[in-house]
Amino acid sequence: MRKDSGGQKAKEGDLMHVGYMTAFQNPENALDDHVVYEHELDLALLAAELDFDSIWAIEHHFTDYTMSPDPLQLLSWIAARTERVKLGTAVLVLPWHDPMRLAEQITML
């Protein structure tokens, strides 16, 4: 159990949940795509090292707004490199997936 700033044991409902959402943004293609991915993956691992409570991934296609076509694969990569952080999807574009297959992929994660 975590302790508050005074060193006292905090009750479960007293703490703030702090999460990090991956973005993979590259407005106006300012950086090479591989550099954006390297930075974002490093930030996700840093969030886990810094004891963030969760890491979130989004699904987005066809723009430079965000380059994240497969959040479940990304979360699998993060899960293999972390131990305690909770993982979640902020966006899955359901009409583009087979519902049964998507449910299976999520349960494997």
C-alpha positions as CSV (number, residue, x, y, z in Angstrom):
1,M,0.0,0.0,0.0
2,R,1.3,3.5,-0.8
3,K,1.9,6.1,1.7
4,D,0.7,9.7,1.6
5,S,3.2,12.7,1.8
6,G,3.2,12.5,5.6
7,G,4.3,8.8,5.6
8,Q,0.9,7.5,6.7
9,K,-0.7,4.6,5.0
10,A,-3.3,6.0,2.5
11,K,-6.7,4.4,2.1
12,E,-7.5,2.9,-1.3
13,G,-9.9,5.7,-2.3
14,D,-7.6,8.5,-1.2
15,L,-5.1,8.3,-4.0
16,M,-5.1,9.8,-7.5
17,H,-4.7,7.4,-10.4
18,V,-2.0,8.6,-12.8
19,G,-1.9,7.2,-16.3
20,Y,0.0,7.9,-19.5
21,M,-1.6,7.7,-23.0
22,T,0.6,7.0,-25.9
23,A,0.1,9.4,-28.8
24,F,2.7,8.8,-31.6
25,Q,2.0,12.3,-32.9
26,N,4.1,13.8,-35.7
27,P,2.4,17.0,-36.8
28,E,3.5,18.1,-40.2
29,N,6.0,15.2,-40.3
30,A,8.5,17.1,-38.2
31,L,10.4,14.0,-37.3
32,D,11.1,10.7,-39.1
33,D,8.5,8.1,-38.1
34,H,11.0,5.8,-36.5
35,V,12.1,8.6,-34.2
36,V,8.5,9.3,-33.1
37,Y,8.1,5.6,-32.3
38,E,11.4,5.4,-30.4
39,H,10.5,8.5,-28.3
40,E,6.9,7.2,-27.6
41,L,8.1,3.7,-26.6
42,D,10.8,5.2,-24.4
43,L,8.1,7.4,-22.7
44,A,5.8,4.4,-22.1
45,L,8.6,2.5,-20.5
46,L,9.6,5.5,-18.4
47,A,6.0,5.9,-17.2
48,A,6.1,2.3,-16.0
49,E,9.5,2.9,-14.3
50,L,8.2,6.0,-12.6
51,D,5.3,3.9,-11.1
52,F,2.5,5.4,-13.2
53,D,-0.7,3.4,-12.6
54,S,-1.6,2.7,-16.2
55,I,-0.5,3.1,-19.8
56,W,-3.1,3.6,-22.5
57,A,-3.0,3.1,-26.3
58,I,-5.3,4.4,-29.0
59,E,-6.1,3.2,-32.5
60,H,-5.9,5.8,-35.2
61,H,-5.4,5.6,-39.0
62,F,-4.6,7.6,-42.1
63,T,-3.3,10.9,-40.7
64,D,-0.1,12.3,-39.1
65,Y,-2.3,13.3,-36.1
66,T,-1.3,10.0,-34.5
67,M,0.4,6.9,-35.9
68,S,-1.1,4.1,-33.8
69,P,-2.7,1.4,-36.0
70,D,-2.6,-1.5,-33.6
71,P,-3.0,-0.7,-29.9
72,L,-3.2,-4.3,-28.8
73,Q,0.2,-5.1,-30.4
74,L,1.6,-2.1,-28.7
75,L,0.2,-3.0,-25.3
76,S,1.7,-6.6,-25.8
77,W,5.1,-5.0,-26.4
78,I,4.7,-2.9,-23.2
79,A,3.5,-5.8,-21.2
80,A,6.5,-7.9,-22.1
81,R,8.8,-5.1,-20.7
82,T,6.9,-4.1,-17.6
83,E,5.7,-5.8,-14.4
84,R,3.0,-3.9,-12.5
85,V,1.5,-1.2,-14.7
86,K,-2.1,-1.6,-15.8
87,L,-2.7,-1.5,-19.5
88,G,-5.8,-0.3,-21.4
89,T,-7.1,0.9,-24.7
90,A,-8.4,4.4,-25.1
91,V,-9.7,3.8,-28.6
92,L,-10.4,0.6,-30.6
93,V,-12.3,1.3,-33.9
94,L,-14.8,-1.5,-33.5
95,P,-16.3,-1.5,-37.0
96,W,-12.9,-2.3,-38.4
97,H,-12.5,-5.5,-36.3
98,D,-14.2,-8.9,-36.1
99,P,-15.7,-8.7,-32.6
100,M,-14.8,-12.3,-31.7
101,R,-11.2,-11.9,-32.8
102,L,-10.9,-8.6,-31.0
103,A,-12.2,-10.2,-27.8
104,E,-9.7,-13.1,-28.2
105,Q,-6.8,-10.7,-28.7
106,I,-7.8,-8.6,-25.6
107,T,-8.0,-11.7,-23.4
108,M,-4.6,-12.9,-24.6
109,L,-3.1,-9.5,-23.5
